[in-house]
């Protein structure tokens, strides 16, 4: 039985000038379906369940290309010193990250936009980007 990839994976690869390989599409499928950031090792373990021909080095190569092409966003977790990945968002967003289960909750809107503008103006600084990631325990991981 062949695995059908959602049009989103195909479209993302086309928009970035990348060929439609089964491994690239599978990685996009897995990361799009995830409710948490994933490491390259976690991606590999999920991918190998569906396609035993994938190697860990192939996963790292795909991830590197996707980060360079702004398809994936690399996030460094303070608590683990590991690189985690998520699909890059078209719009600006921030995150609540559970330090126990690594669930990621996207925060819509930017609570620091005005503050950033004031600081930039006060110091004559050209801000090019910022990120806000709040770490703690999600509802399911909090002590009852």
C-alpha positions as CSV (number, residue, x, y, z in Angstrom):
1,X,0.0,0.0,0.0
2,X,1.5,3.4,-0.9
3,X,1.5,6.2,1.6
4,X,-0.3,9.3,0.3
5,X,1.3,12.6,1.3
6,X,-0.9,15.6,2.0
7,X,-0.7,18.3,-0.7
8,X,1.0,20.5,1.9
9,X,4.3,18.4,1.8
10,X,4.4,18.4,-2.0
11,X,3.6,22.1,-2.2
12,X,6.3,23.0,0.4
13,X,8.9,21.0,-1.5
14,X,7.9,22.6,-4.8
15,X,7.9,26.1,-3.4
16,X,11.5,25.6,-2.1
17,X,12.8,24.0,-5.3
18,X,13.4,20.6,-3.7
19,X,12.8,17.3,-5.4
20,X,9.9,15.2,-4.1
21,X,11.7,12.3,-2.4
22,X,9.8,9.8,-0.2
23,X,12.0,10.6,2.8
24,X,11.5,14.3,2.5
25,X,7.8,13.9,2.3
26,X,7.7,11.4,5.1
27,X,9.7,13.8,7.4
28,X,7.3,16.6,6.6
29,X,4.3,14.4,7.3
30,X,5.7,13.4,10.7
31,X,6.7,16.9,11.8
32,X,3.4,18.4,10.6
33,X,1.4,15.9,12.6
34,X,3.5,16.3,15.8
35,X,2.3,18.4,18.7
36,X,5.8,18.8,20.1
37,X,9.2,19.7,18.9
38,X,11.2,16.7,17.7
39,X,14.9,16.0,17.6
40,X,16.5,14.5,14.5
41,X,16.8,11.2,16.5
42,X,13.1,11.2,17.3
43,X,12.3,11.9,13.6
44,X,14.5,9.0,12.6
45,X,12.8,6.6,15.0
46,X,9.3,7.6,13.7
47,X,10.5,7.5,10.1
48,X,12.1,4.0,10.3
49,X,8.8,2.6,11.5
50,X,7.3,3.5,8.2
51,X,10.4,3.1,6.0
52,X,13.2,0.8,7.1
53,X,15.4,2.0,4.3
54,X,16.0,5.4,5.9
55,X,19.3,6.1,7.7
56,X,20.0,8.5,10.6
57,X,22.5,10.4,8.4
58,X,19.8,10.9,5.7
59,X,17.5,12.3,8.4
60,X,20.3,14.8,9.5
61,X,20.9,15.8,5.8
62,X,17.2,16.4,5.2
63,X,16.9,18.4,8.4
64,X,19.9,20.5,7.5
65,X,18.5,21.3,4.1
66,X,15.1,22.1,5.5
67,X,16.6,24.5,8.1
68,X,18.7,26.2,5.4
69,X,15.6,26.6,3.2
70,X,13.5,27.9,6.2
71,X,11.1,24.9,6.0
72,X,12.0,23.9,9.5
73,X,12.9,26.0,12.5
74,X,15.6,24.8,14.8
75,X,14.9,25.4,18.5
76,X,17.5,24.8,21.2
77,X,15.9,23.6,24.5
78,X,17.7,25.2,27.5
79,X,17.0,22.2,29.6
80,X,18.5,19.5,27.3
81,X,21.0,21.3,25.1
82,X,19.6,19.4,22.2
83,X,18.3,20.8,18.9
84,X,14.6,20.3,18.3
85,X,12.7,21.1,15.1
86,X,9.3,22.3,14.0
87,X,7.8,23.5,10.8
88,X,8.6,27.1,10.2
89,X,5.6,29.3,10.5
90,X,4.4,31.8,7.9
91,X,3.4,34.2,10.7
92,X,5.4,35.3,13.8
93,X,4.6,33.3,16.9
94,X,6.1,32.4,20.3
95,X,5.9,29.2,22.4
96,X,5.1,27.7,25.7
97,X,7.3,24.5,26.0
98,X,6.7,21.8,28.6
99,X,10.0,20.7,30.1
100,X,8.5,17.3,31.0
101,X,6.7,16.0,27.8
102,X,8.1,18.7,25.4
103,X,4.5,19.6,24.3
104,X,4.6,22.9,22.4
105,X,1.8,25.5,22.6
106,X,1.9,28.3,20.1
107,X,1.2,31.7,21.4
108,X,-0.6,33.8,18.8
109,X,0.3,37.5,18.6
110,X,3.4,39.1,19.9
111,X,3.4,40.4,23.5
112,X,6.7,42.1,23.2
113,X,6.3,44.0,19.9
114,X,5.8,47.4,21.5
115,X,8.6,46.8,24.0
116,X,11.0,45.8,21.2
117,X,10.1,49.0,19.2
118,X,10.8,51.2,22.3
119,X,14.1,49.5,23.0
120,X,15.2,49.7,19.4
121,X,14.3,53.4,19.3
122,X,16.0,54.2,22.6
123,X,19.3,52.5,21.6
124,X,19.2,53.2,17.8
125,X,19.3,49.4,17.3
126,X,17.9,47.7,14.2
127,X,16.1,44.6,15.5
128,X,16.0,41.8,12.9
129,X,14.3,39.1,14.9
130,X,13.4,37.9,18.3
131,X,11.9,34.9,20.0
132,X,10.0,34.3,23.2
133,X,9.9,30.8,24.6
134,X,8.4,30.2,28.0
135,X,9.4,26.9,29.7
136,X,7.4,25.1,32.4
137,X,4.9,22.3,32.9
138,X,1.8,21.9,30.8
139,X,-1.6,21.1,32.4
140,X,-1.1,17.3,32.0
141,X,2.4,17.4,33.6
142,X,1.6,19.6,36.6
143,X,1.4,17.9,40.0
144,X,-2.2,17.2,40.9
